[in-house]
């Protein structure tokens, strides 16, 4: 799996229809209207997300590995 930074993951989410509702410290909170899922993405510069977290967020947001 390709390692992706929090910034890049946020851009991918926005292209998939997710909307940034607020920023709390270094965490960007995204929602999609019509869904009860809320995603919290840690954005620490260009530091890549940890693999377990990235895999979990991809599953919740229905993002395929090929879209990274």
C-alpha positions in Angstrom: 0.0 0.0 0.0 1.2 3.5 -0.9 1.9 5.8 2.1 -0.1 9.0 1.9 0.2 12.2 4.0 -2.8 13.6 5.8 -2.8 16.6 3.4 -3.0 14.4 0.4 -5.7 12.2 2.0 -7.8 15.3 2.7 -7.6 16.3 -1.0 -8.7 12.8 -2.0 -11.7 13.0 0.3 -12.8 16.3 -1.0 -12.6 15.0 -4.6 -14.9 12.1 -3.5 -17.6 14.4 -2.1 -16.6 14.7 1.5 -16.8 18.2 3.1 -14.5 19.7 5.7 -16.7 20.9 8.6 -14.0 22.0 11.1 -10.4 21.8 12.1 -9.6 20.9 15.7 -5.9 21.4 16.3 -4.1 19.3 13.7 -7.2 17.1 13.0 -9.5 17.9 10.0 -13.0 16.6 10.5 -14.9 15.6 7.4 -18.5 14.5 6.8 -20.6 13.5 3.9 -24.2 14.6 3.8 -26.7 11.7 4.0 -24.2 9.6 6.0 -23.6 9.2 9.7 -19.8 8.7 9.3 -17.5 11.4 10.5 -13.8 11.1 9.6 -11.0 12.7 11.6 -7.7 13.1 9.6 -4.5 14.0 11.4 -2.6 16.5 9.3 1.0 16.9 10.5 2.7 18.5 7.5 3.8 15.9 4.9 4.2 13.1 7.5 2.5 9.9 6.1 -0.4 8.4 7.9 0.2 5.1 9.7 -0.8 2.1 7.7 -3.5 0.9 10.1 -5.2 4.3 10.3 -4.9 4.8 6.6 -6.5 1.4 5.8 -9.3 2.1 8.3 -10.0 5.6 6.9 -10.0 4.2 3.3 -12.5 1.5 4.3 -14.9 4.1 5.9 -14.6 6.5 3.0 -14.9 3.8 0.4 -11.6 4.7 -1.3 -9.7 2.1 -3.3 -6.0 1.7 -3.2 -5.8 2.6 -6.9 -7.2 6.0 -6.1 -4.2 7.0 -4.0 
